[in-house]
């Protein structure tokens, strides 16, 4: 008897469930106009979002590289613990070195480094041009940042301006404004991060609206970073080298002078009747030997400085260069219409069910 009652209750429950499903479809059929309006509104709003987010085709490229420091810091391998600059690795100490700790992450996005890269000459179409002029011509900065809007006119002065090779320290006020706009845009388009948290391989990537521009920018920035790194790391040694070279040229001039005087004295001593001539020759010979010794010692010191410069110069190893074609992302209008229609249908269906339930409870 108990089993029969349970089966009957289950049959009644199943029957009620089927009736509810049928009633739901009837309800949807009765509210078909509201559902169509909701689907249309969902599709319309998805189109508006697509238009708002519409952008030009973007091209993303990357360079994977490793930098072996020339200062002998093998404990961290590459930039003296470059991974520590991004919070990875075991370097927990704080350093005031420009290329270690959190400083390197700031350096790669610094305006000083970008200025050097922007004012660097690049080969475009067989002709040399400043990268900043190439960027102005190839990017969408003239259309977006300087294109103006309903309330502002386009900045034709910035669009048409051409930079000439010179130091950023000599820029005018207008040139600094143009450079700042380009820097802010490029800084947002460029990233540097480690390939692996336990390694020293870095990934330099950029995204612009031009495929060739992305490639040239990555190569130019990496080359500028390399030159800046070498310049900073070897600055003291190069200063000492310049001083030693000046001393070497002075000794070279003195040695040449004493050689000439000694040769003349020896030639004159063969037919001389002056009893002081042999003594003068001995003095010149002694002076010549002294200057000669000083010269060769100075020459050896200069050679040692050259070897030190080589040891201090880091080794850039590009593991994955940037090559065309690059990763392309195209934005289109209407790609999310199906999702928008579904969201509109679902929200409307939820509203119908909640309203029907509320009315039944109130009745």
Phi, psi and omega in degrees: 000317180295320180294322180295320180294321179295315179297322179295320178296320178295320179295320178295319180296316179297320179297316178296322180296316179296320179297322179294321178296316179297317178298325178296317179293323176296319178298317179296320179296324179289333182255029185296329179294317179295323178294318179296320178296319180294319177297319179295318179295318177299318178295319181296314180294326177294323176294320178298319179294322178296319179294320180295321182269006183294129179224166173290163176300132182250145180238127182246129177229162180211154175235128175258127183216161175230141182239112178267118182293141179271006184266005175083017180275073183281349182294330181249336176065106175087108179060024179058044182090050181298327180299330179294340179293340182245017177084014179250169177080186186257009181281099183259001182270153178264136183228148176267011176291136182297333186252022179223166181063210180286353182294324185293323178298328176281328181296317185293340178250012183287151180292329179298314180294319180294323178298317178298320180290319181293327181268013179273141178279135178234157180265113180235116179061034180080004180235146178275136177211154177291139182298328182296323176290321177296321179293319179299324183279332189258337183271178179264019182293327179292330181274326185262291185293325183249007185282344181079180179209198182296333183257348183227142177279155177300148180273080184295330180296317179289324181294318185272349186292141177240130180276148174249153180299118175192170182286142176301338177294339182261010182292148173278176180298315180295321179294322178294324178294315179297315180298321180296320178296316179293321180297314180298320180291315181292323180297325178285338182267355187239139178222153174224127180209156180287144177292324179217142185294340180258003183243177181249006178282128183251152179240114176259119184230156179208154179225121176225181181272000181234131182295312182291325178297318178300315181297311182295322181295315180298315180294320181291317180294319180294319178295321178294319177299318179297312181296319180294320179297314179297319182298316182289315184294328186252012185299311182297316180296322179292324176297316178295321180298318179297319179295316180293326178293322176298316177296322180295320179293323176297314179294326178296320177293318178295319179296321178295321180292316180291326176299317181292317180294320180294320179296319179294319180295319179293324178292318180287333183291338182292325182243017183275147175251359180286123180292343179273355183298314179299322179294320179294323178295320179296320179296316178296322180295319178294318178295321180294320179295321180295312180296322179297318178297316178298321181295312182290328174294318178294322178296320177294322178295320178295320178296322177296321178295323177298316178295324178294322176298320178294319180292327180279344181283122182288159180254111175274125177240110178275112182274328179219097179289163178275126182227148177280148359279154179264169177294126187247137176232119183250131178263133181230160176262130178103003181287340183247016182296322180296318178295318179296319178296319180295318179297317178298317178296316182295315181295320179294317178298319178297320179295318180297315181294317180295321180293318179296318179296318179297317180295322178294321179292320180291328180282000000 
